[in-house]
Amino acid sequence: MSESGYYAWRARTPSARELRRAWLTDVITDIHRESGGAFGYRRIGQQLLCRYGISVSHATVESLMKRAGICGRTGRLHAPDRRPGPRSPGDHWIVDVQAFTTRRRPLYSAVVLDAASRGLMGWSTAESADRPLVHRAVMAAITRAAGTVGADGSDGTGLNAQRSPLACSFTQRARALGCAPAHGAVGNWYDHAVVNAFWDSVHRELDEASPRPDPGALEERLGKTFDHFARPA
């Protein structure tokens, strides 16, 4: 490699894939630590699916665990302890799916909100409500959480570079639409109140009659609205 090529590589901004892998490594390490060092790549993969709705191959989890220098234990496993205490920004994410009516077809939007800061972490839109819709929103949230760390070690929502969300909860609406994982945690009354307040703000920002005539224009407008809400204050 040339000297100029080396320094160009050093200065290159990490890709979205690299950011997601770094974030997943932090989450995997966190889950492994919560289990008392007992969980292997299979159990950790199950936890990623249950907590976040993220389907990651066993090979990827195993590779990231090896890179982090951690491994599971054989034998009977005891249930891990859950961390007590109030929620802080970055501790818990809420996932919801909303349906917007248009004259041509419905448009569905999945959002990921931080339970403590109520900030928008990620979103996605599509013509159908399904698990990939939520998966894209969560992956967008992962990329943002991993890539928007400020000089003080935190991003606009207060997420520290050394912290990862402990869990995700899914609203009753996301579950009813078939977008939540089968064993995913269901949000409580507070989670649903956060989601309802967020959508009230979105509808006020859109300020349009329903049903809306064009799903393409609505998707573009939603993207701009979400981008505005996701900016740090």
Accessible surface in RSA format (square Angstrom, percent):
REM  Atomic radii and reference values for relative SASA: ProtOr
REM  Chains: A
REM  Algorithm: Lee & Richards
REM  Probe-radius: 1.40
REM  Slices: 20
REM RES _ NUM      All-atoms   Total-Side   Main-Chain    Non-polar    All polar
REM                ABS   REL    ABS   REL    ABS   REL    ABS   REL    ABS   REL
RES MET A   1   185.90  96.3  92.99  61.5  92.90 221.2 104.71  89.0  81.19 107.6
RES SER A   2    70.20  59.3  51.88  69.2  18.32  42.2  50.62 107.8  19.58  27.4
RES GLU A   3   131.12  75.3 116.35  88.0  14.77  35.2  47.74  92.3  83.38  68.1
RES SER A   4    85.72  72.4  71.67  95.7  14.05  32.4  55.66 118.5  30.06  42.1
RES GLY A   5    27.18  33.5   0.00   N/A  27.18  33.5  23.66  64.9   3.52   7.9
RES TYR A   6    84.07  39.3  84.07  47.8   0.00   0.0  59.54  44.7  24.53  30.2
RES TYR A   7   127.15  59.4 123.03  70.0   4.12  10.7  79.40  59.7  47.76  58.9
RES ALA A   8    57.93  53.3  43.07  66.5  14.86  33.8  52.38  73.8   5.55  14.7
RES TRP A   9   138.14  55.4 131.34  63.6   6.80  16.0 101.55  54.1  36.60  59.4
RES ARG A  10   149.77  62.9 119.63  61.0  30.14  71.8  25.87  35.4 123.90  75.1
RES ALA A  11    87.32  80.3  51.60  79.6  35.72  81.3  63.25  89.1  24.07  63.8
RES ARG A  12   158.28  66.5 135.99  69.3  22.29  53.1  63.18  86.3  95.10  57.6
RES THR A  13   112.46  80.0  96.60  97.9  15.86  37.8  64.55  86.7  47.91  72.4
RES PRO A  14    73.55  53.6  63.42  57.8  10.13  36.8  66.82  55.2   6.74  41.9
RES SER A  15    55.22  46.7  45.08  60.2  10.14  23.4  49.58 105.6   5.64   7.9
RES ALA A  16    46.45  42.7  37.22  57.4   9.23  21.0  37.95  53.4   8.50  22.5
RES ARG A  17   150.51  63.2 148.53  75.7   1.98   4.7  53.60  73.3  96.91  58.7
RES GLU A  18    95.53  54.8  89.23  67.5   6.29  15.0  34.41  66.6  61.11  49.9
RES LEU A  19    35.09  19.5  34.70  24.8   0.39   1.0  35.09  24.6   0.00   0.0
RES ARG A  20    64.71  27.2  64.71  33.0   0.00   0.0   4.30   5.9  60.42  36.6
RES ARG A  21    50.45  21.2  50.13  25.6   0.32   0.8  20.25  27.7  30.20  18.3
RES ALA A  22    56.52  52.0  46.54  71.8   9.98  22.7  54.51  76.8   2.01   5.3
RES TRP A  23     8.70   3.5   6.83   3.3   1.87   4.4   8.58   4.6   0.12   0.2
RES LEU A  24     9.97   5.6   9.97   7.1   0.00   0.0   9.97   7.0   0.00   0.0
RES THR A  25    30.91  22.0  30.86  31.3   0.05   0.1  25.83  34.7   5.08   7.7
RES ASP A  26    60.16  42.1  54.66  54.4   5.50  13.0   7.86  18.5  52.31  52.2
RES VAL A  27     1.43   0.9   1.43   1.3   0.00   0.0   1.43   1.2   0.00   0.0
RES ILE A  28     1.28   0.7   1.28   1.0   0.00   0.0   1.28   0.9   0.00   0.0
RES THR A  29    42.13  30.0  41.84  42.4   0.28   0.7  37.73  50.7   4.40   6.7
RES ASP A  30     7.37   5.2   7.22   7.2   0.16   0.4   5.00  11.8   2.37   2.4
RES ILE A  31     1.27   0.7   0.89   0.7   0.38   0.9   0.89   0.6   0.38   1.0
RES HIS A  32    21.81  11.9  21.81  15.2   0.00   0.0  14.88  15.3   6.93   8.1
RES ARG A  33   139.37  58.5 123.97  63.2  15.40  36.7  73.58 100.6  65.79  39.9
RES GLU A  34    24.33  14.0   8.47   6.4  15.86  37.8  12.16  23.5  12.17   9.9
RES SER A  35     9.72   8.2   0.13   0.2   9.59  22.1   1.19   2.5   8.53  11.9
RES GLY A  36    50.29  62.0   0.00   N/A  50.29  62.0  37.91 104.0  12.38  27.7
RES GLY A  37    17.06  21.0   0.00   N/A  17.06  21.0  13.28  36.5   3.77   8.4
RES ALA A  38     3.91   3.6   3.20   4.9   0.71   1.6   3.20   4.5   0.71   1.9
RES PHE A  39     3.77   1.9   3.77   2.3   0.00   0.0   3.77   2.3   0.00   0.0
RES GLY A  40    22.68  28.0   0.00   N/A  22.68  28.0  18.56  50.9   4.12   9.2
RES TYR A  41    54.16  25.3  53.16  30.2   1.00   2.6  31.28  23.5  22.88  28.2
RES ARG A  42   138.68  58.2 137.99  70.3   0.69   1.6  43.86  59.9  94.82  57.5
RES ARG A  43    92.15  38.7  91.84  46.8   0.31   0.7  29.06  39.7  63.09  38.2
RES ILE A  44     0.00   0.0   0.00   0.0   0.00   0.0   0.00   0.0   0.00   0.0
RES GLY A  45     8.12  10.0   0.00   N/A   8.12  10.0   3.86  10.6   4.26   9.5
RES GLN A  46    98.47  55.1  94.52  69.1   3.95   9.4  34.53  73.5  63.94  48.5
RES GLN A  47    32.83  18.4  32.83  24.0   0.00   0.0   0.26   0.6  32.57  24.7
RES LEU A  48     0.09   0.1   0.09   0.1   0.00   0.0   0.09   0.1   0.00   0.0
RES LEU A  49    64.62  36.0  64.62  46.2   0.00   0.0  64.62  45.4   0.00   0.0
RES CYS A  50    33.84  25.6  33.12  36.9   0.72   1.7  10.86  27.5  22.99  24.8
RES ARG A  51    19.80   8.3  17.43   8.9   2.36   5.6  13.14  18.0   6.65   4.0
RES TYR A  52     0.14   0.1   0.14   0.1   0.00   0.0   0.00   0.0   0.14   0.2
RES GLY A  53     6.13   7.6   0.00   N/A   6.13   7.6   0.61   1.7   5.52  12.4
RES ILE A  54     1.12   0.6   1.10   0.8   0.02   0.0   1.10   0.8   0.02   0.1
RES SER A  55    88.35  74.7  66.15  88.3  22.20  51.2  31.16  66.4  57.19  80.1
RES VAL A  56    26.53  17.5  10.41   9.4  16.12  38.8  13.84  12.0  12.68  34.4
RES SER A  57    65.87  55.7  47.63  63.6  18.24  42.0  52.60 112.0  13.27  18.6
RES HIS A  58    89.49  48.9  84.69  58.9   4.80  12.3  61.02  62.9  28.47  33.1
RES ALA A  59    71.54  65.8  61.61  95.1   9.94  22.6  65.37  92.1   6.17  16.3
RES THR A  60    38.49  27.4  34.10  34.6   4.39  10.5  13.59  18.3  24.90  37.6
RES VAL A  61     0.00   0.0   0.00   0.0   0.00   0.0   0.00   0.0   0.00   0.0
RES GLU A  62    59.31  34.1  59.31  44.9   0.00   0.0   9.43  18.2  49.88  40.7
RES SER A  63    44.77  37.8  37.38  49.9   7.39  17.0  25.19  53.6  19.58  27.4
RES LEU A  64     1.89   1.1   1.57   1.1   0.32   0.8   1.62   1.1   0.27   0.7
RES MET A  65     7.32   3.8   7.30   4.8   0.02   0.1   6.60   5.6   0.73   1.0
RES LYS A  66   149.30  72.8 127.56  78.3  21.74  51.8  82.21  74.0  67.09  71.5
RES ARG A  67   175.12  73.5 138.51  70.6  36.61  87.2  65.70  89.8 109.42  66.3
RES ALA A  68    42.67  39.2   7.94  12.2  34.74  79.0  19.64  27.7  23.03  61.0
RES GLY A  69    67.11  82.8   0.00   N/A  67.11  82.8  35.52  97.5  31.59  70.7
RES ILE A  70    33.93  19.3  23.45  17.5  10.48  25.3  28.81  20.7   5.12  13.9
RES CYS A  71    95.27  72.1  86.98  97.0   8.29  19.5  33.21  84.2  62.06  66.9
RES GLY A  72    28.36  35.0   0.00   N/A  28.36  35.0   5.60  15.4  22.76  51.0
RES ARG A  73   144.23  60.6 128.35  65.4  15.88  37.8  60.49  82.7  83.74  50.8
RES THR A  74   141.26 100.5 113.98 115.5  27.29  65.0  86.27 115.9  55.00  83.1
RES GLY A  75    61.98  76.4   0.00   N/A  61.98  76.4  39.83 109.3  22.14  49.6
RES ARG A  76   217.94  91.5 182.60  93.1  35.33  84.1  70.87  96.9 147.06  89.1
RES LEU A  77    51.04  28.4  25.41  18.2  25.63  64.4  26.42  18.6  24.62  66.3
RES HIS A  78   144.90  79.2 134.17  93.3  10.73  27.4  91.68  94.5  53.22  61.9
RES ALA A  79    94.38  86.8  63.55  98.1  30.83  70.1  69.99  98.6  24.39  64.6
RES PRO A  80    32.90  24.0  17.12  15.6  15.77  57.3  22.15  18.3  10.75  66.8
RES ASP A  81   121.66  85.2 111.09 110.6  10.56  25.0  36.08  84.9  85.58  85.4
RES ARG A  82   148.76  62.5 129.57  66.0  19.19  45.7  72.57  99.2  76.19  46.2
RES ARG A  83   102.12  42.9  74.93  38.2  27.18  64.7  40.52  55.4  61.60  37.3
RES PRO A  84   129.99  94.7  99.51  90.7  30.47 110.8 110.55  91.3  19.44 120.8
RES GLY A  85    60.36  74.4   0.00   N/A  60.36  74.4  28.01  76.9  32.35  72.5
RES PRO A  86   127.95  93.2 104.61  95.4  23.33  84.8 116.77  96.4  11.18  69.5
RES ARG A  87    92.35  38.8  67.03  34.2  25.31  60.3  36.43  49.8  55.92  33.9
RES SER A  88    46.83  39.6  44.98  60.0   1.85   4.3  15.70  33.4  31.13  43.6
RES PRO A  89    52.19  38.0  47.18  43.0   5.01  18.2  47.18  39.0   5.01  31.2
RES GLY A  90     0.62   0.8   0.00   N/A   0.62   0.8   0.57   1.6   0.05   0.1
RES ASP A  91    16.27  11.4  15.19  15.1   1.08   2.5   3.81   9.0  12.46  12.4
RES HIS A  92    23.79  13.0  22.62  15.7   1.17   3.0  13.85  14.3   9.94  11.6
RES TRP A  93     0.29   0.1   0.29   0.1   0.00   0.0   0.00   0.0   0.29   0.5
RES ILE A  94     0.21   0.1   0.00   0.0   0.21   0.5   0.00   0.0   0.21   0.6
RES VAL A  95     0.00   0.0   0.00   0.0   0.00   0.0   0.00   0.0   0.00   0.0
RES ASP A  96     0.19   0.1   0.17   0.2   0.02   0.1   0.17   0.4   0.02   0.0
RES VAL A  97     0.00   0.0   0.00   0.0   0.00   0.0   0.00   0.0   0.00   0.0
RES GLN A  98    26.64  14.9  26.64  19.5   0.00   0.0   1.75   3.7  24.90  18.9
RES ALA A  99    50.94  46.8  33.50  51.7  17.44  39.7  33.53  47.2  17.42  46.1
RES PHE A 100     4.21   2.1   1.44   0.9   2.76   7.2   4.19   2.5   0.02   0.1
RES THR A 101    79.79  56.7  75.18  76.2   4.61  11.0  41.14  55.3  38.65  58.4
RES THR A 102    10.71   7.6   0.00   0.0  10.71  25.5   0.00   0.0  10.71  16.2
RES ARG A 103   176.36  74.0 138.78  70.7  37.58  89.5  49.10  67.1 127.26  77.1
RES ARG A 104   157.09  66.0 121.21  61.8  35.88  85.4  49.59  67.8 107.50  65.1
RES ARG A 105    76.35  32.1  70.80  36.1   5.54  13.2  36.11  49.4  40.24  24.4
RES PRO A 106    65.16  47.5  64.50  58.8   0.66   2.4  64.78  53.5   0.38   2.4
RES LEU A 107     2.47   1.4   2.47   1.8   0.00   0.0   2.47   1.7   0.00   0.0
RES TYR A 108    39.14  18.3  39.14  22.3   0.00   0.0   5.77   4.3  33.36  41.1
RES SER A 109     0.00   0.0   0.00   0.0   0.00   0.0   0.00   0.0   0.00   0.0
RES ALA A 110     0.00   0.0   0.00   0.0   0.00   0.0   0.00   0.0   0.00   0.0
RES VAL A 111     0.00   0.0   0.00   0.0   0.00   0.0   0.00   0.0   0.00   0.0
RES VAL A 112     0.00   0.0   0.00   0.0   0.00   0.0   0.00   0.0   0.00   0.0
RES LEU A 113     0.27   0.2   0.27   0.2   0.00   0.0   0.27   0.2   0.00   0.0
RES ASP A 114     0.70   0.5   0.70   0.7   0.00   0.0   0.00   0.0   0.70   0.7
RES ALA A 115     0.16   0.1   0.16   0.2   0.00   0.0   0.16   0.2   0.00   0.0
RES ALA A 116    36.32  33.4   7.78  12.0  28.53  64.9  13.87  19.5  22.45  59.5
RES SER A 117    47.47  40.1  15.45  20.6  32.02  73.8  24.53  52.2  22.95  32.1
RES ARG A 118   118.65  49.8 104.19  53.1  14.46  34.4  38.07  52.0  80.59  48.8
RES GLY A 119    18.72  23.1   0.00   N/A  18.72  23.1  18.72  51.4   0.00   0.0
RES LEU A 120     3.90   2.2   0.58   0.4   3.32   8.3   0.58   0.4   3.32   8.9
RES MET A 121     1.49   0.8   0.09   0.1   1.40   3.3   0.09   0.1   1.40   1.9
RES GLY A 122     1.19   1.5   0.00   N/A   1.19   1.5   1.19   3.3   0.00   0.0
RES TRP A 123    69.14  27.7  58.69  28.4  10.45  24.5  43.52  23.2  25.62  41.6
RES SER A 124    12.35  10.4   6.83   9.1   5.52  12.7  12.35  26.3   0.00   0.0
RES THR A 125    27.36  19.5  11.25  11.4  16.11  38.4   2.85   3.8  24.52  37.1
RES ALA A 126    21.87  20.1  13.94  21.5   7.93  18.0  21.87  30.8   0.00   0.0
RES GLU A 127   100.68  57.8  84.56  64.0  16.12  38.4  29.41  56.9  71.27  58.2
RES SER A 128    59.37  50.2  57.10  76.2   2.27   5.2  40.70  86.7  18.67  26.2
RES ALA A 129    25.94  23.9   5.22   8.1  20.72  47.1   5.22   7.4  20.72  54.9
RES ASP A 130    50.86  35.6  48.66  48.4   2.20   5.2  25.45  59.9  25.41  25.3
RES ARG A 131    87.72  36.8  84.67  43.2   3.06   7.3  35.18  48.1  52.55  31.8
RES PRO A 132    69.18  50.4  65.56  59.8   3.62  13.2  69.02  57.0   0.15   1.0
RES LEU A 133     0.00   0.0   0.00   0.0   0.00   0.0   0.00   0.0   0.00   0.0
RES VAL A 134     2.19   1.4   2.19   2.0   0.00   0.0   2.19   1.9   0.00   0.0
RES HIS A 135    57.81  31.6  57.63  40.1   0.17   0.4  35.06  36.1  22.75  26.5
RES ARG A 136   106.23  44.6  99.90  50.9   6.33  15.1  63.13  86.3  43.10  26.1
RES ALA A 137     0.00   0.0   0.00   0.0   0.00   0.0   0.00   0.0   0.00   0.0
RES VAL A 138     0.10   0.1   0.10   0.1   0.00   0.0   0.10   0.1   0.00   0.0
RES MET A 139    34.94  18.1  34.71  23.0   0.23   0.5  34.94  29.7   0.00   0.0
RES ALA A 140    41.21  37.9  28.95  44.7  12.25  27.9  36.61  51.6   4.60  12.2
RES ALA A 141     0.00   0.0   0.00   0.0   0.00   0.0   0.00   0.0   0.00   0.0
RES ILE A 142     0.00   0.0   0.00   0.0   0.00   0.0   0.00   0.0   0.00   0.0
RES THR A 143    31.08  22.1  30.22  30.6   0.86   2.1  29.66  39.8   1.42   2.2
RES ARG A 144    36.54  15.3  31.18  15.9   5.36  12.8  23.47  32.1  13.07   7.9
RES ALA A 145     4.15   3.8   0.00   0.0   4.15   9.4   0.00   0.0   4.15  11.0
RES ALA A 146    26.80  24.6   4.75   7.3  22.04  50.1  11.91  16.8  14.89  39.4
RES GLY A 147    41.24  50.9   0.00   N/A  41.24  50.9   9.33  25.6  31.91  71.5
RES THR A 148    61.75  43.9  47.47  48.1  14.28  34.0  56.12  75.4   5.63   8.5
RES VAL A 149    57.88  38.1  28.54  25.8  29.33  70.7  28.79  25.0  29.08  78.9
RES GLY A 150    37.25  45.9   0.00   N/A  37.25  45.9  30.15  82.7   7.10  15.9
RES ALA A 151   124.28 114.3  69.48 107.2  54.80 124.7  82.98 116.9  41.30 109.4
RES ASP A 152   116.84  81.8  79.08  78.7  37.76  89.3  53.18 125.2  63.66  63.5
RES GLY A 153    19.84  24.5   0.00   N/A  19.84  24.5  19.57  53.7   0.27   0.6
RES SER A 154    24.65  20.8  20.66  27.6   3.99   9.2   9.87  21.0  14.78  20.7
RES ASP A 155    12.49   8.8   0.15   0.1  12.35  29.2   4.38  10.3   8.11   8.1
RES GLY A 156    46.33  57.1   0.00   N/A  46.33  57.1  12.27  33.7  34.06  76.3
RES THR A 157    13.68   9.7   7.74   7.9   5.93  14.1  12.13  16.3   1.55   2.3
RES GLY A 158    36.51  45.0   0.00   N/A  36.51  45.0  20.38  55.9  16.13  36.1
RES LEU A 159     3.95   2.2   3.51   2.5   0.44   1.1   3.51   2.5   0.44   1.2
RES ASN A 160    58.06  40.0  55.70  53.8   2.36   5.7  11.33  27.3  46.73  45.2
RES ALA A 161    42.55  39.1  25.23  38.9  17.32  39.4  29.91  42.1  12.64  33.5
RES GLN A 162   156.50  87.5 129.79  94.9  26.71  63.6  52.26 111.2 104.24  79.1
RES ARG A 163    90.15  37.9  83.77  42.7   6.38  15.2  37.57  51.4  52.57  31.9
RES SER A 164     7.21   6.1   3.13   4.2   4.08   9.4   0.12   0.3   7.09   9.9
RES PRO A 165     0.76   0.6   0.00   0.0   0.76   2.8   0.00   0.0   0.76   4.7
RES LEU A 166    32.75  18.2  31.53  22.6   1.22   3.1  31.53  22.1   1.22   3.3
RES ALA A 167    28.31  26.0  28.31  43.7   0.00   0.0  28.31  39.9   0.00   0.0
RES CYS A 168     0.31   0.2   0.00   0.0   0.31   0.7   0.00   0.0   0.31   0.3
RES SER A 169     2.71   2.3   2.71   3.6   0.00   0.0   2.71   5.8   0.00   0.0
RES PHE A 170     0.00   0.0   0.00   0.0   0.00   0.0   0.00   0.0   0.00   0.0
RES THR A 171     1.48   1.1   1.48   1.5   0.00   0.0   1.48   2.0   0.00   0.0
RES GLN A 172   104.29  58.3 102.02  74.6   2.28   5.4  42.39  90.2  61.90  47.0
RES ARG A 173    83.23  34.9  75.79  38.6   7.43  17.7  40.93  55.9  42.30  25.6
RES ALA A 174     0.00   0.0   0.00   0.0   0.00   0.0   0.00   0.0   0.00   0.0
RES ARG A 175    81.35  34.2  69.72  35.5  11.63  27.7  41.58  56.8  39.77  24.1
RES ALA A 176    91.66  84.3  48.43  74.7  43.23  98.3  60.52  85.2  31.14  82.5
RES LEU A 177    63.01  35.1  44.58  31.9  18.42  46.3  48.91  34.4  14.10  37.9
RES GLY A 178    47.70  58.8   0.00   N/A  47.70  58.8  33.12  90.9  14.58  32.7
RES CYS A 179     0.07   0.1   0.00   0.0   0.07   0.2   0.00   0.0   0.07   0.1
RES ALA A 180    12.77  11.7   0.22   0.3  12.54  28.5   0.22   0.3  12.54  33.2
RES PRO A 181     2.37   1.7   2.37   2.2   0.00   0.0   2.37   2.0   0.00   0.0
RES ALA A 182    82.04  75.4  53.42  82.4  28.63  65.1  62.96  88.7  19.08  50.5
RES HIS A 183   152.56  83.4 127.43  88.6  25.12  64.3  87.38  90.1  65.18  75.8
RES GLY A 184     5.84   7.2   0.00   N/A   5.84   7.2   0.00   0.0   5.84  13.1
RES ALA A 185    52.18  48.0  40.63  62.7  11.55  26.3  50.23  70.7   1.94   5.1
RES VAL A 186    63.50  41.8  38.16  34.5  25.34  61.1  38.16  33.2  25.34  68.7
RES GLY A 187     8.70  10.7   0.00   N/A   8.70  10.7   0.33   0.9   8.36  18.7
RES ASN A 188    70.04  48.3  58.83  56.9  11.21  27.0  36.18  87.1  33.86  32.7
RES TRP A 189   200.49  80.5 184.76  89.4  15.73  36.9 166.07  88.5  34.42  55.8
RES TYR A 190    64.63  30.2  64.63  36.8   0.00   0.0  50.04  37.6  14.59  18.0
RES ASP A 191     1.60   1.1   1.60   1.6   0.00   0.0   0.00   0.0   1.60   1.6
RES HIS A 192    45.59  24.9  45.51  31.6   0.08   0.2  42.45  43.7   3.15   3.7
RES ALA A 193    43.92  40.4  34.44  53.1   9.48  21.6  39.63  55.8   4.29  11.4
RES VAL A 194     1.97   1.3   0.71   0.6   1.26   3.0   0.71   0.6   1.26   3.4
RES VAL A 195     1.55   1.0   1.55   1.4   0.00   0.0   1.55   1.3   0.00   0.0
RES ASN A 196    80.82  55.7  78.56  75.9   2.26   5.4  23.75  57.2  57.07  55.2
RES ALA A 197    44.25  40.7  36.53  56.4   7.72  17.6  41.21  58.0   3.04   8.0
RES PHE A 198    19.71   9.9  13.19   8.2   6.52  17.0  19.19  11.6   0.52   1.5
RES TRP A 199     6.88   2.8   6.88   3.3   0.00   0.0   6.88   3.7   0.00   0.0
RES ASP A 200    77.56  54.3  74.43  74.1   3.12   7.4  12.04  28.3  65.52  65.3
RES SER A 201    37.13  31.4  33.85  45.2   3.29   7.6  15.17  32.3  21.96  30.8
RES VAL A 202     0.00   0.0   0.00   0.0   0.00   0.0   0.00   0.0   0.00   0.0
RES HIS A 203    75.08  41.0  67.64  47.0   7.44  19.0  52.90  54.5  22.19  25.8
RES ARG A 204   167.07  70.1 145.35  74.1  21.71  51.7  80.12 109.5  86.94  52.7
RES GLU A 205    78.53  45.1  65.75  49.7  12.78  30.4   8.61  16.7  69.92  57.1
RES LEU A 206     1.56   0.9   0.00   0.0   1.56   3.9   0.00   0.0   1.56   4.2
RES ASP A 207   124.06  86.9  98.97  98.5  25.09  59.3  22.41  52.7 101.66 101.4
RES GLU A 208    74.75  42.9  48.40  36.6  26.35  62.7  31.54  61.0  43.21  35.3
RES ALA A 209    89.23  82.0  65.63 101.3  23.60  53.7  76.96 108.4  12.27  32.5
RES SER A 210    79.13  66.9  44.57  59.5  34.57  79.6  29.72  63.3  49.41  69.2
RES PRO A 211    58.45  42.6  55.19  50.3   3.26  11.8  55.19  45.6   3.26  20.2
RES ARG A 212    14.36   6.0  14.36   7.3   0.00   0.0   3.45   4.7  10.91   6.6
RES PRO A 213    86.20  62.8  79.97  72.9   6.23  22.7  80.03  66.1   6.17  38.4
RES ASP A 214    53.52  37.5  51.49  51.3   2.02   4.8  22.74  53.5  30.78  30.7
RES PRO A 215     1.87   1.4   1.48   1.3   0.40   1.4   1.76   1.5   0.11   0.7
RES GLY A 216    40.93  50.5   0.00   N/A  40.93  50.5  32.89  90.2   8.04  18.0
RES ALA A 217    57.97  53.3  48.27  74.5   9.71  22.1  52.71  74.2   5.26  13.9
RES LEU A 218     4.50   2.5   0.94   0.7   3.56   9.0   3.89   2.7   0.61   1.6
RES GLU A 219    72.35  41.5  69.41  52.5   2.94   7.0  16.55  32.0  55.80  45.6
RES GLU A 220   107.28  61.6  95.97  72.6  11.31  26.9  40.94  79.2  66.33  54.2
RES ARG A 221    84.22  35.4  82.57  42.1   1.65   3.9  26.14  35.7  58.08  35.2
RES LEU A 222     0.00   0.0   0.00   0.0   0.00   0.0   0.00   0.0   0.00   0.0
RES GLY A 223    25.20  31.1   0.00   N/A  25.20  31.1  23.01  63.1   2.19   4.9
RES LYS A 224   132.53  64.7 122.60  75.2   9.93  23.6  80.37  72.3  52.16  55.6
RES THR A 225     5.32   3.8   1.96   2.0   3.36   8.0   3.24   4.4   2.08   3.1
RES PHE A 226     0.00   0.0   0.00   0.0   0.00   0.0   0.00   0.0   0.00   0.0
RES ASP A 227    64.67  45.3  64.44  64.1   0.23   0.5  11.77  27.7  52.90  52.8
RES HIS A 228    94.57  51.7  88.60  61.6   5.96  15.3  54.42  56.1  40.14  46.7
RES PHE A 229    54.43  27.2  32.87  20.4  21.56  56.1  37.25  22.6  17.18  49.2
RES ALA A 230    10.38   9.5   6.47  10.0   3.90   8.9   7.43  10.5   2.95   7.8
RES ARG A 231   146.79  61.6 130.62  66.6  16.18  38.5  53.10  72.6  93.69  56.8
RES PRO A 232    88.58  64.6  66.52  60.6  22.07  80.2  70.95  58.6  17.64 109.6
RES ALA A 233   151.40 139.2  71.99 111.1  79.42 180.7 110.20 155.2  41.20 109.1
END  Absolute sums over single chains surface
CHAIN  1 A    12340.1       9625.5       2714.6       6700.7       5639.5
END  Absolute sums over all chains
TOTAL         12340.1       9625.5       2714.6       6700.7       5639.5
